[in-house]
Amino acid sequence: MAINLEKGQRINLQKTDGAKLLNICVGINWGAIEKKGMFGFGSSKEAVDLDGSCALYNDSKKLEEVIYFGNLKSKNGSVKHSGDDLTGDMSGDDGLDNEVITVDFSKLNDSVNYVAFVLNSFKGQDFAKIPFASIRIYEGTPSRVNEVFAKFDIANGPGFAGHVSMVMGVFYKKNGEWKFNAIGEPTKDKKLQETLETVTRQYL
């Protein structure tokens, strides 16, 4: 595929050899905030808790299921969450994703027409204050990246400053084929439920 999407772009989930893309991962990597000591002496690390979540909607845009830190697997096992990371990288960027959500499109219920991914800062820490925070959506597994087809840098993207939630992107089914809309938009929401309501209202 070899596509690195900018936000707002849409693609078919079909590989160059014509095969359909069946397994995707959403990986989120971020670091703890460095806090300067009194009068500039010394420093300490402030843990950052970002939460990636996946929401499944039917063709009527009704929410069927949410996979997040409190529900790590969909009922039929088609969507899995690696688990809640409460701190971020405390010793600098190790290059590994702190949270990964996997989707097997072949196992999704037929009723599912939209698969949306959102990100929330659990403690309300501004995206711009995090030293590094990036999202990549790719074909592969949590331990193997085949091809990345969307990346967002939320720590350094000027549009994310002042926000604590965002919509990463939405996979949607059209004429039986899965396609992807790379959204990459911050929202004014504070909590997961609010962000999902924004997805329903604006992005499906």
NUFIZA-274830 format. One line per 5 residues: for each residue x, z, y of N, C-alpha, C. Coordinates in nm, 3 decimals. Layout:
<pts>
X:Z:Y:X:Z:Y:X:Z:Y; ...;
</pts>
This chain:
<pts>
0.083:0.000:-0.120:0.000:0.000:0.000:0.087:0.000:0.126; 0.185:0.091:0.129:0.283:0.096:0.239:0.216:0.094:0.375; 0.116:0.180:0.395:0.045:0.187:0.522:0.063:0.326:0.581; 0.103:0.332:0.707:0.105:0.459:0.777:0.004:0.447:0.891; -0.111:0.505:0.871:-0.222:0.485:0.963:-0.206:0.565:1.092;
-0.251:0.505:1.201:-0.274:0.578:1.323:-0.418:0.626:1.318; -0.449:0.728:1.399:-0.585:0.778:1.393:-0.684:0.671:1.436; -0.798:0.671:1.370:-0.902:0.574:1.400:-0.897:0.450:1.313; -0.788:0.431:1.238:-0.778:0.314:1.151:-0.850:0.339:1.019; -0.897:0.231:0.957:-0.966:0.239:0.829:-0.898:0.146:0.729;
-0.893:0.190:0.603:-0.835:0.105:0.499:-0.919:0.111:0.373; -0.905:0.007:0.291:-0.958:0.010:0.156:-0.859:0.084:0.067; -0.909:0.159:-0.027:-0.820:0.232:-0.118:-0.787:0.145:-0.237; -0.713:0.040:-0.210:-0.676:-0.053:-0.316:-0.527:-0.082:-0.306; -0.459:-0.072:-0.417:-0.315:-0.092:-0.417:-0.281:-0.241:-0.413;
-0.155:-0.270:-0.387:-0.113:-0.409:-0.369:-0.135:-0.493:-0.495; -0.135:-0.429:-0.612:-0.157:-0.505:-0.736:-0.306:-0.520:-0.768; -0.392:-0.474:-0.675:-0.536:-0.489:-0.695:-0.602:-0.370:-0.761; -0.522:-0.278:-0.815:-0.578:-0.160:-0.881:-0.636:-0.064:-0.777; -0.739:0.006:-0.817:-0.800:0.102:-0.727:-0.719:0.231:-0.723;
-0.716:0.290:-0.606:-0.649:0.417:-0.589:-0.742:0.528:-0.638; -0.697:0.608:-0.733:-0.783:0.709:-0.792:-0.745:0.852:-0.756; -0.616:0.878:-0.739:-0.571:1.015:-0.713:-0.500:1.023:-0.578; -0.552:1.109:-0.491:-0.487:1.128:-0.362:-0.462:1.276:-0.338; -0.367:1.302:-0.250:-0.335:1.440:-0.211:-0.335:1.450:-0.059;
-0.375:1.563:-0.010:-0.361:1.596:0.131:-0.267:1.715:0.138; -0.149:1.695:0.194:-0.049:1.800:0.203:-0.031:1.847:0.346; -0.023:1.978:0.363:-0.007:2.038:0.496:0.118:2.125:0.495; 0.206:2.101:0.592:0.334:2.173:0.600:0.346:2.232:0.740; 0.377:2.364:0.747:0.390:2.424:0.879:0.484:2.544:0.876;
0.524:2.585:0.996:0.619:2.696:1.008:0.563:2.813:1.086; 0.627:2.929:1.067:0.591:3.050:1.141:0.639:3.038:1.285; 0.574:3.113:1.373:0.609:3.111:1.516:0.724:3.208:1.541; 0.824:3.162:1.616:0.936:3.250:1.651:0.904:3.321:1.782; 0.911:3.454:1.779:0.882:3.533:1.898:1.009:3.597:1.950;
1.032:3.578:2.080:1.152:3.635:2.143:1.134:3.786:2.161; 1.245:3.858:2.148:1.240:4.003:2.167:1.234:4.040:2.315; 1.226:4.168:2.341:1.221:4.219:2.478:1.346:4.176:2.555; 1.325:4.128:2.677:1.434:4.086:2.766:1.522:3.977:2.703; 1.462:3.901:2.610:1.534:3.789:2.550:1.626:3.825:2.437;
1.628:3.954:2.398:1.718:3.996:2.291:1.647:3.989:2.156; 1.713:3.921:2.061:1.660:3.916:1.925:1.531:3.833:1.918; 1.481:3.819:1.798:1.358:3.745:1.777:1.297:3.789:1.644; 1.170:3.756:1.627:1.101:3.786:1.502:1.008:3.670:1.469; 0.957:3.671:1.349:0.868:3.563:1.305:0.724:3.613:1.298;
0.634:3.531:1.352:0.491:3.562:1.344:0.428:3.466:1.243; 0.369:3.523:1.138:0.308:3.441:1.033:0.197:3.355:1.089; 0.185:3.234:1.036:0.079:3.140:1.077:-0.003:3.104:0.953; -0.134:3.118:0.965:-0.223:3.089:0.853:-0.310:2.969:0.886; -0.265:2.851:0.842:-0.348:2.730:0.856:-0.425:2.710:0.725;
-0.546:2.661:0.737:-0.631:2.642:0.619:-0.681:2.498:0.611; -0.639:2.429:0.505:-0.693:2.297:0.477:-0.816:2.310:0.390; -0.919:2.232:0.419:-1.043:2.238:0.342:-1.097:2.098:0.317; -1.174:2.086:0.210:-1.232:1.958:0.171:-1.383:1.977:0.154; -1.462:1.889:0.216:-1.608:1.898:0.208:-1.665:1.771:0.144;
-1.756:1.790:0.049:-1.819:1.679:-0.020:-1.963:1.664:0.029; -1.999:1.542:0.069:-2.133:1.514:0.121:-2.197:1.404:0.037; -2.331:1.407:0.028:-2.401:1.298:-0.042:-2.434:1.186:0.055; -2.505:1.083:0.005:-2.533:0.966:0.090:-2.629:0.996:0.203; -2.697:1.113:0.196:-2.785:1.156:0.305:-2.710:1.244:0.405;
-2.579:1.250:0.389:-2.491:1.329:0.475:-2.520:1.480:0.463; -2.571:1.519:0.348:-2.595:1.661:0.322:-2.475:1.720:0.250; -2.429:1.835:0.299:-2.313:1.900:0.240:-2.345:1.952:0.101; -2.265:1.909:0.002:-2.287:1.951:-0.137:-2.193:2.063:-0.180; -2.069:2.058:-0.134:-1.971:2.155:-0.182:-1.852:2.159:-0.086;
-1.791:2.277:-0.072:-1.672:2.293:0.010:-1.562:2.355:-0.075; -1.445:2.291:-0.076:-1.329:2.343:-0.148:-1.232:2.393:-0.041; -1.204:2.523:-0.045:-1.121:2.587:0.057:-1.055:2.710:-0.006; -0.991:2.794:0.076:-0.914:2.906:0.019:-1.001:3.004:-0.059; -1.131:3.006:-0.034:-1.219:3.095:-0.107:-1.288:3.029:-0.225;
-1.266:2.901:-0.244:-1.325:2.825:-0.356:-1.227:2.712:-0.390; -1.133:2.740:-0.480:-1.017:2.653:-0.499:-1.042:2.531:-0.586; -1.160:2.519:-0.643:-1.186:2.404:-0.730:-1.333:2.365:-0.724; -1.360:2.234:-0.718:-1.499:2.189:-0.722:-1.557:2.218:-0.860; -1.688:2.218:-0.869:-1.756:2.257:-0.993:-1.713:2.172:-1.112;
-1.689:2.044:-1.089:-1.649:1.957:-1.202:-1.499:1.932:-1.208; -1.422:1.998:-1.122:-1.276:1.987:-1.127:-1.217:1.863:-1.062; -1.299:1.785:-0.992:-1.249:1.662:-0.929:-1.164:1.689:-0.805; -1.188:1.803:-0.739:-1.113:1.842:-0.620:-1.050:1.978:-0.645; -0.920:1.991:-0.615:-0.850:2.118:-0.637:-0.766:2.153:-0.516;
-0.762:2.281:-0.487:-0.684:2.336:-0.375:-0.571:2.419:-0.434; -0.451:2.406:-0.380:-0.334:2.474:-0.436:-0.334:2.624:-0.411; -0.415:2.670:-0.316:-0.417:2.814:-0.284:-0.382:2.841:-0.140; -0.421:2.957:-0.093:-0.406:2.994:0.048:-0.264:3.037:0.080; -0.201:2.970:0.177:-0.070:3.011:0.228:-0.096:3.089:0.357;
-0.059:3.214:0.360:-0.093:3.303:0.471:0.013:3.312:0.580; 0.129:3.249:0.558:0.241:3.272:0.651:0.303:3.146:0.710; 0.304:3.035:0.637:0.386:2.921:0.676:0.530:2.945:0.637; 0.617:2.849:0.664:0.760:2.863:0.631:0.825:2.964:0.725; 0.868:3.076:0.671:0.926:3.183:0.754:1.072:3.159:0.787;
1.139:3.070:0.713:1.284:3.049:0.734:1.316:2.904:0.771; 1.227:2.840:0.842:1.250:2.701:0.879:1.184:2.606:0.782; 1.182:2.480:0.817:1.112:2.378:0.739:1.185:2.351:0.607; 1.116:2.381:0.495:1.176:2.354:0.365:1.137:2.216:0.312; 1.059:2.141:0.391:1.021:2.006:0.353:0.909:1.998:0.252;
0.856:2.113:0.210:0.750:2.115:0.109:0.616:2.147:0.173; 0.510:2.094:0.115:0.376:2.123:0.165:0.337:2.267:0.131; 0.282:2.337:0.227:0.239:2.476:0.205:0.104:2.481:0.133; 0.019:2.386:0.162:-0.109:2.375:0.092:-0.132:2.229:0.056; -0.185:2.207:-0.064:-0.214:2.071:-0.110:-0.355:2.067:-0.169;
-0.432:1.969:-0.127:-0.563:1.946:-0.186:-0.558:1.813:-0.260; -0.600:1.812:-0.386:-0.598:1.689:-0.466:-0.740:1.644:-0.495; -0.758:1.512:-0.501:-0.888:1.453:-0.532:-0.870:1.346:-0.639; -0.949:1.356:-0.744:-0.955:1.252:-0.847:-1.089:1.181:-0.828; -1.084:1.063:-0.767:-1.208:0.991:-0.735:-1.287:0.952:-0.860;
-1.218:0.935:-0.971:-1.287:0.895:-1.094:-1.375:1.008:-1.149; -1.349:1.131:-1.106:-1.426:1.245:-1.156:-1.532:1.295:-1.059; -1.532:1.242:-0.936:-1.633:1.286:-0.839:-1.773:1.256:-0.890; -1.867:1.343:-0.859:-2.007:1.315:-0.892:-2.052:1.187:-0.824; -2.136:1.110:-0.891:-2.186:0.985:-0.833:-2.259:1.007:-0.702;
-2.312:1.127:-0.684:-2.389:1.157:-0.562:-2.301:1.171:-0.439; -2.170:1.191:-0.460:-2.080:1.212:-0.346:-2.045:1.080:-0.279; -2.074:1.072:-0.149:-2.045:0.950:-0.073:-1.939:0.971:0.035; -1.914:1.096:0.069:-1.815:1.127:0.172:-1.728:1.244:0.126; -1.597:1.230:0.148:-1.503:1.338:0.119:-1.424:1.361:0.247;
-1.454:1.471:0.315:-1.393:1.498:0.446:-1.289:1.608:0.436; -1.182:1.594:0.515:-1.075:1.694:0.519:-1.063:1.750:0.660; -1.059:1.883:0.669:-1.046:1.948:0.799:-0.936:2.053:0.792; -0.889:2.094:0.909:-0.784:2.196:0.918:-0.825:2.298:1.023; -0.809:2.427:0.989:-0.841:2.534:1.083:-0.725:2.634:1.090;
-0.703:2.685:1.209:-0.606:2.792:1.230:-0.681:2.924:1.215; -0.660:2.992:1.104:-0.743:3.106:1.067:-0.738:3.219:1.171; -0.620:3.243:1.228:-0.605:3.351:1.327:-0.625:3.302:1.470; -0.662:3.175:1.485:-0.682:3.121:1.619:-0.555:3.091:1.693; -0.445:3.068:1.619:-0.318:3.034:1.683:-0.317:2.887:1.723;
-0.289:2.864:1.849:-0.288:2.730:1.907:-0.194:2.638:1.828; -0.242:2.519:1.793:-0.157:2.423:1.721:-0.024:2.399:1.793; -0.028:2.396:1.927:0.093:2.363:2.004:0.198:2.473:1.998; 0.160:2.594:1.961:0.255:2.705:1.956:0.329:2.713:1.823; 0.283:2.635:1.726:0.346:2.635:1.595:0.469:2.543:1.600;
0.585:2.587:1.553:0.708:2.507:1.570:0.703:2.371:1.503; 0.643:2.366:1.385:0.620:2.237:1.321:0.495:2.249:1.235; 0.416:2.143:1.236:0.294:2.140:1.155:0.254:1.995:1.138; 0.258:1.948:1.014:0.225:1.808:0.989:0.134:1.795:0.868; 0.061:1.687:0.867:-0.032:1.657:0.758:0.003:1.518:0.706;
0.001:1.504:0.575:0.018:1.371:0.518:-0.086:1.351:0.408; -0.142:1.234:0.406:-0.241:1.198:0.304:-0.178:1.086:0.222; -0.164:1.109:0.093:-0.084:1.017:0.013:-0.138:0.999:-0.128; -0.093:0.890:-0.188:-0.121:0.866:-0.330:-0.016:0.941:-0.410; -0.060:1.009:-0.517:0.036:1.078:-0.602:-0.018:1.211:-0.650;
0.075:1.305:-0.671:0.041:1.439:-0.718:0.112:1.540:-0.627; 0.081:1.670:-0.640:0.150:1.768:-0.555:0.302:1.766:-0.571; 0.351:1.720:-0.686:0.496:1.717:-0.708:0.556:1.576:-0.697; 0.472:1.476:-0.673:0.524:1.339:-0.663:0.446:1.260:-0.557; 0.519:1.211:-0.458:0.458:1.130:-0.353:0.487:0.983:-0.382;
0.382:0.906:-0.410:0.402:0.763:-0.433:0.405:0.686:-0.302; 0.294:0.694:-0.227:0.289:0.626:-0.098:0.207:0.707:-0.001; 0.265:0.730:0.118:0.193:0.800:0.225:0.117:0.697:0.306; -0.012:0.723:0.330:-0.084:0.626:0.413:-0.148:0.686:0.537; -0.123:0.812:0.566:-0.161:0.868:0.696:-0.080:0.994:0.720;
-0.028:1.008:0.843:0.047:1.128:0.881:0.005:1.170:1.021; -0.007:1.299:1.040:-0.038:1.351:1.173:0.057:1.466:1.204; 0.115:1.464:1.324:0.203:1.572:1.369:0.124:1.656:1.468; 0.065:1.767:1.420:-0.024:1.842:1.508:0.049:1.943:1.595; 0.173:1.977:1.561:0.248:2.071:1.644:0.298:2.002:1.771;
0.332:1.874:1.760:0.393:1.803:1.873:0.301:1.700:1.937; 0.187:1.670:1.875:0.094:1.575:1.935:0.027:1.637:2.056; 0.041:1.579:2.176:-0.013:1.641:2.298:-0.163:1.664:2.292; -0.236:1.582:2.218:-0.381:1.597:2.211:-0.427:1.721:2.137; -0.336:1.783:2.059:-0.375:1.899:1.980:-0.353:2.032:2.053;
-0.281:2.029:2.163:-0.256:2.152:2.238:-0.387:2.214:2.285; -0.396:2.347:2.270:-0.516:2.416:2.312:-0.627:2.417:2.209; -0.599:2.365:2.088:-0.700:2.358:1.983:-0.657:2.437:1.859; -0.756:2.478:1.781:-0.728:2.553:1.658:-0.800:2.493:1.537; -0.858:2.375:1.556:-0.921:2.307:1.443:-0.914:2.156:1.463;
-0.921:2.082:1.352:-0.918:1.936:1.362:-0.984:1.875:1.238; -1.023:1.750:1.255:-1.073:1.670:1.142:-0.962:1.573:1.104; -0.910:1.585:0.982:-0.800:1.500:0.937:-0.846:1.358:0.908; -0.948:1.347:0.825:-0.996:1.214:0.788:-1.111:1.224:0.691; -1.177:1.109:0.669:-1.292:1.104:0.579:-1.278:0.984:0.486;
-1.288:1.011:0.357:-1.303:0.905:0.258:-1.452:0.878:0.242; -1.490:0.751:0.238:-1.632:0.719:0.226:-1.651:0.601:0.130; -1.765:0.602:0.065:-1.794:0.500:-0.036:-1.885:0.394:0.023; -1.843:0.269:0.010:-1.922:0.157:0.061:-1.925:0.047:-0.045; -2.046:0.011:-0.087:-2.062:-0.089:-0.194:-1.981:-0.053:-0.318;
-1.980:0.077:-0.349:-1.911:0.122:-0.469:-1.761:0.134:-0.456; -1.705:0.102:-0.338:-1.560:0.109:-0.315:-1.529:0.223:-0.218; -1.422:0.296:-0.249:-1.380:0.403:-0.159:-1.290:0.349:-0.048; -1.317:0.390:0.074:-1.238:0.353:0.190:-1.199:0.480:0.264; -1.104:0.468:0.357:-1.056:0.586:0.428:-1.056:0.564:0.578;
-1.108:0.662:0.650:-1.106:0.662:0.795:-1.011:0.772:0.842; -0.898:0.734:0.900:-0.800:0.830:0.950:-0.845:0.878:1.088; -0.901:0.998:1.094:-0.961:1.047:1.219:-0.858:1.117:1.306; -0.798:1.224:1.257:-0.692:1.291:1.332:-0.734:1.341:1.468; -0.853:1.397:1.478:-0.905:1.443:1.607:-0.920:1.595:1.610;
-0.869:1.659:1.717:-0.894:1.802:1.732:-1.040:1.825:1.771; -1.090:1.943:1.740:-1.226:1.979:1.781:-1.221:2.110:1.859; -1.330:2.145:1.923:-1.337:2.269:2.000:-1.381:2.387:1.913; -1.399:2.361:1.784:-1.449:2.464:1.694:-1.344:2.571:1.669; -1.393:2.690:1.631:-1.305:2.802:1.600:-1.303:2.833:1.450;
-1.413:2.808:1.381:-1.427:2.844:1.241:-1.456:2.722:1.155; -1.434:2.737:1.023:-1.456:2.628:0.928:-1.599:2.575:0.934; -1.698:2.665:0.932:-1.837:2.622:0.932:-1.869:2.535:1.053; -1.817:2.573:1.168:-1.839:2.495:1.291:-1.775:2.357:1.278; -1.655:2.353:1.221:-1.585:2.226:1.206:-1.660:2.133:1.112;
-1.715:2.187:1.005:-1.793:2.104:0.913:-1.920:2.052:0.978; -1.979:2.130:1.066:-2.097:2.083:1.140:-2.058:1.967:1.232; -1.939:1.976:1.292:-1.889:1.866:1.376:-1.868:1.740:1.292; -1.813:1.756:1.172:-1.795:1.641:1.083:-1.929:1.574:1.055; -2.029:1.654:1.019:-2.162:1.600:0.988:-2.220:1.526:1.109;
-2.201:1.581:1.224:-2.261:1.528:1.345:-2.189:1.403:1.398; -2.058:1.399:1.384:-1.982:1.294:1.453:-1.906:1.196:1.365; -1.872:1.234:1.240:-1.773:1.153:1.169:-1.820:1.095:1.035; -1.946:1.112:1.000:-1.994:1.053:0.874:-2.073:0.926:0.900;
</pts>
